[in-house]
Amino acid sequence: MIGRIVLVVLTLLLLSASSFVGGQSSISNSDIACHSEGAVRPRNLAQGELHEESRDPSLPLRVTAQQTENAIAIIASGVAVDFPDQAVFTIEAESSSDIIDVRLCYRVDRMKYAEVVSEGWASFSPATRIEAEWVWDMRNASLPPGAEVTYWWMIEDADGNRFETSPEVMRFNDARYLWQSLISSGLPAEWQTYQGDALTIFWYEGDDSFARELMDTCEEGLVRLTEDIGTYPERPIRMYIYASTEDLRGAMIFPQEWTGGVAYTEFSIIAIGISPERLDWGKRALIHELTHLVVHQATFGPYGRLPTWLDEGLAMHNEGELEPHFRSRLEEAISDDELISVRSLCSPFSAEPDQAYLSYAQSYSLVEYLLDSHGKTRMLDLLSILKQGSTYDDALSDVYDFDMDALDANWRATLSGPAVSGWRAWLHPVVIAVLGALATGLAVWYVLKKRTWRRSSAK
């Protein structure tokens, strides 16, 4: 009997112990990781490893016990944009003990492989009341016009109190001009797979009809791209129309003197210089850059990239018919047997104008060949396989049953037709008729002369 009582008591003790252990909560402090920029990390702070943010960015920032005690108070904060050179973030705060750590955490709104938060270490002198600032120098990492950055401050004092401000959004706008905006209205409703409008044009020179014509061209180009290839916008696209290439280059940190338009593919932003007087050129150029954005949205991933000939060829195809100067350069290369290999066209194109023209013209012709001979479904399959990280040869073999060398040979075999052969380009019907008449006359003359010779020999 006593043994049974002892056994029951031991069992109850074991159950109580298990319940106590199971009721303990494990609290892990996962510091928000960041790429450190700006001021040097204070020596009294531990060096932490960089890692990706694990917190869901859509959730509100957590409130710590130190925050509820109101040990640290924010007096003022803000950001001043000096486009395109810099953005200056400032904060003023106070605490009952010296503030020793002030960091700006920020997240850039762009396409990315993982949700990453960066941070900048602010410049300030430790004190109970501080004024701190962090300067984003765009010479180190520039932003396009209209880019959005979500940011918040993290502050710590000598007593270990920490405070994290609520997130705010900084828009890196080019305030040098008075922008107007136009939102797309003629696109299919099923494209609205995201929050926001599919296309928005911003411009400051030209009337409403100028912007409307550009928007109509973009909408038509997107519909054509969907019909021919099967891709469509997956994120809102913003297009900034500068009044000239000079104005455009003024919006860039390190512009090239030949820059006329830029597609910031990860930001889904286009910046281009189009004056009302160059509207026809502008419409083709805008469609070209817009195609780059949509194709890159469809193929964005960490494993691979498009060959240059395919990327540029799709953009050239969506512009419409190949322009005369490109076509003449292609026909000249065919006639002189100076075509560039498809493998060479996978790399960035030459900066030499004559070779660049030929590279773009060949890319257009290659894409036309694939679409005309094998259809749009296979083109979409090719883009999908390349997105997964397949090599160029393997992707072509999986979709078309030939590699790049065979593509080169097959494509060249189609260039012997009269539509593109250089030596036949000048054969106008009138010239052909004249040559035919001359050939007939020579034949008649030869027959008559031969008969005359035979009669002379008979005599």
Protein Blocks (a to p, Z undefined) as FASTA:
>chain_A
ZZmmmmmmmmmmmmmmmmmmmmpccddddddddddehjaddfkbccddddddfbdfkbcc
dddfklmnomaccfbdcdddddfkbccdddddddfbdcfbdcdddddddddfbdcddddd
ddddddfbdcddddddfkloccdehiacddddddddfkopacdddddddddddfkbccdd
dddfkbcfklmmbgcdfbdcddfedcfklmmmmmmmmmmmmmmmmmmnopacfbdcdddd
dfbfklmmmmpfbdcfklcbdcdfknopacddddfklmmmmmmmmmmmmmmmmmmmmmgc
fkbccdfklmmmmmmmmnopcdfklmmmmmmmmmnopaccfklmmpccdfbfklmmmmmm
mmmmmmmmmmmmnojmlmmmmmmmmmnopafklmmmmmnopafklmmmmmmmmmmpmklm
mklmmmcfklmmmmmmmmmmmmmmmmmmmmmmmmmmmZZ
